[in-house]
Every structure is written in C-alpha cells, then in structure tokens.
Amino acid sequence: MLEQLILLLFLSSFSLLSYQSQGQAAAEKQAGQTMAQTQHPKNPYYSRTDTTRLHLSDATWKKVLPEDVYEVARHAATERAFTGKYWNSTGAGTYYCAACGNALFKSDAKFASECGWPSFYEPIRKNSVIYKVDHAFGMERTEVLCGRCGGHLGHIFEDGPPPTGKRFCMNSIVLDFEPGKPLGF
C-alpha cells in the first residue's frame, strides 16, 4: 500500500512538472511571436509559427517590407560581400526569413566560409527553402528561396563542409536572428 502511494505521488509530481514545462514552452513561443510582431509592425504576414504558403502580390510586399529587404527578397538583389550583419556572426540561435518569419537555419549549421555572406550547410527543415535554376548574369546557379513566401535568400553551392558538402550562401538583409537555443525540428 505504501509503495502504491509513493508511486502515485511520484507520477502526480511528474505530470505536474510536465504540465508546467508545456505551459512554459507555450509562453516562450507566444513571447517570441509577440517580439517578432513588434519588430515587423507593418507586416501582418510575418509569423514564426505559421508555415502556410504565402501568395501575395508584389505591391503588397512593397507595402509591408522595408525597401532593402524588398529589393533582395522580391527582386533578387544582393548585398555587397562582407557588409551584412550576419556574415561573420557566431552566436547560438535560429535564423528566420525577414520577409515572412519562416524558420530557415540553425546557428549550428552556420560556418565561416570566407565568401562574405552568412553560409550554412543545411536548412532547418527540408521544406524551409525551395530551389530554382538561375541563369542570371550568364551563370548557371541554383537560387535558394524561402519555402513559405518564395523570397530570394541567396544561392547554394557544392563547396560546403561535411556532412552535406553544401554552402547555402545567404544575404544577411533577408535574415532575422533570434539568439538562444536553436529551434529543434
């Protein structure tokens, strides 16, 4: 009888801790979403939790994005090498699309490529990004687009480190960074 009572108390306390942990995770998620909305007050489409594909007109994007983000994300402009805010950053956290909030890369997949742009060897999830053949400027490259909004992020090359051998060469201006423990997918 005493053993059953101890077991019941143990299971009850474990359930309570689990419930508190879930509540804390939900509160942290909501706080992160609120912070993201504060950082993007003109953009009602920005969400770090909604992964629904966006299909917006160019005019809508022009209204809701800062001009520099708009030019890179919607017109495939490129920031100059070694000028972006994340090209040599090393902090732990998660990188998101600056246009729509889609989770893109974990900081543990970032590496120093010396190319002048932030580089990653893999996206955070398979569908975080999509690919498109790019023949601009007489080159044959693979363009990397946000999997949620279709915004231009950069290009992928086959000269990255193990385990993938890929180098996702991204523009800092179309990335938002949230410091802390990287998201787990």
QUIVENDA-V90980 format. One record per backbone hydrogen bond with DSSP energy under -1.0 kcal/mol. NH is the residue of the N-H (numbers start at 0). CO is the residue of the C=O. If there is no record, write none. Layout:
{{NH CO} {NH CO}}
//
This chain:
{{4 0} {5 1} {6 2} {7 3} {8 4} {9 5} {10 6} {11 7} {12 8} {13 9} {14 10} {15 11} {16 12} {17 13} {18 14} {19 15} {20 16} {21 17} {22 18} {23 19} {24 20} {25 21} {26 22} {27 23} {28 24} {29 25} {30 26} {31 27} {32 28} {33 29} {34 30} {35 31} {36 32} {37 33} {38 34} {42 39} {45 42} {46 99} {53 147} {60 56} {61 57} {62 58} {63 59} {64 60} {69 65} {70 66} {71 67} {72 68} {73 69} {75 71} {76 70} {81 115} {82 79} {93 177} {94 104} {95 175} {96 101} {97 173} {100 96} {103 94} {104 94} {106 92} {108 105} {109 106} {110 118} {119 167} {120 108} {123 103} {127 124} {129 144} {131 142} {133 140} {137 134} {138 135} {140 133} {142 131} {143 153} {144 129} {145 150} {146 127} {149 145} {151 72} {152 143} {153 143} {154 168} {155 141} {156 166} {159 164} {164 160} {166 156} {167 119} {168 154} {168 166} {169 117} {170 152} {173 170} {174 171} {175 95} {177 93} {179 91}}
//
